[in-house]
Amino acid sequence: MDYLDRIIENQILESLVPNKVVVLIGPRRVGKTILVKQITEKIQEPYLLLNGEDFAVLELLERRSVQNYMNLLQGKRLLIIDEAQKIPAIGNVLKLMVDQIEGLKILVTGSSAFDISNYTGEPLTGRKVTYNLFALSEQELDQVENILEKKDNLNKRLVYGNYPELLQLKEDAKKEEYLREIVNAYLLKDILAFENIRNADKIFDLLRMIAFQIGGEVSMQELGSQLEMSKNTIEKYLDLLSKVYVIHKVKGFSKNLRKEVTKNSRWYFYDNGLRNTIIANLNPVGQRGDIGMLWENYAISERIKYQRYHKMLVNNYFWRTYDQQEIDWVEERGGKLYGYEFKWNTKKHVKTPVAWKKSYENADFEVIHPNNYLEWIRE
């Protein structure tokens, strides 16, 4: 099949300059390797491609000397390392290369943010540019569907998500099988690779609990009590799940008004397909009682892609008061507040919360529904 152009491809090409490192991170199976292949075809220059999961590569890079690396490159000025986080002290290796080998351009990819960040963070300060890649966005899917097809396909994506390989799978049974493999193989592999974590069952139980609380505040104490785990362990596992791009946290917004709730956070999945597979419910939209959760999670995940890909400087929150007035999504950007409420039912009228208007007179408020969401998540 023809692969879709990714939004950040040109940004990466522009960032591939001599003596800089471009770091591409994101969850497994979202198309990092394919994107790298497309980039090399556009560059059309000799390059050296290494895989960090290959033990022979580890041996080649272990001897940390400029001459060793120059011999390895054989005159090539573009080095690409896939799964770079598997290489010990990769940050120091890359620092030596970009500092000492004139004209060298480096592109590295990694599946886990915690590895790439920890290993390349301090050594490459001022020497790297980082990009995130997610599952396909609605804007990228414009390449293969028109507006009528997009509306029909939305119901499918609310259930199965946006992993690129799903485009090739026409049967629902094949999509379910693929998502089970993602959860049971790749996700589990990333989780167990983290420090000394071996209790995968507890982590999956935690994920199921989060999945049923989309759009609601999550209490660490309550989760710990139900799972018979300490609050610190819960927080550690949630941090891990964030770093492997399964879920992300949203905090409550407040200008220190006593009536505003900020103690607990809300959690969302980066992909609806993962969320639904974890709770073992891939039923069609018409047979579900959680369509509100699906819609809110999907719209937010698409907005996150839009923000990252277009380099928006923004803080994301939710907003709620103790008397139950709330807004699902609040963006703080450009010195202004923007509030958004998510409704699957396009006929449902939603008024701006009174406390929001009173407390933040210059803030905007908008309802995001299936008839207008595309304007919000793509250019």
Buried (B, 14 or more C-beta within 10 A) or exposed (E): EEEBEBBBBEBBEEBBEEBBBBBBBBBBBBBBBEBBEBBBEEBEEEBBBBBBEBEEBBEBBEEEEEEBBBEBBEEBBBBBBBBBBBBEEBBBBBBBBBEBBEEBBBBBBBBBBBBBBBBBEEBBEEBBBBBBBBBBBBBBBBEBBEEEEBEEBBBBBBBBBBBBBBBEBEEEEEBBEBBEEBBEEBBBEBBBBBEEBEBEEBBBBBBBBBBEBBBBBBBBEBBBEEBEBEBEBBEBBBEBBBBBBBBBBBBBBBEEEEEBBBEBBBBBBBBBBBBBBBBEBBEEBEEBEBBBBBBBBBBBBBBBBBBBBEEEEEEBBBBBBEEEBBBBBBBBEEEEBBBBBBBBEEEEEBEBBEBBEEBBEEBEBBBBBBEEBBEBBBE
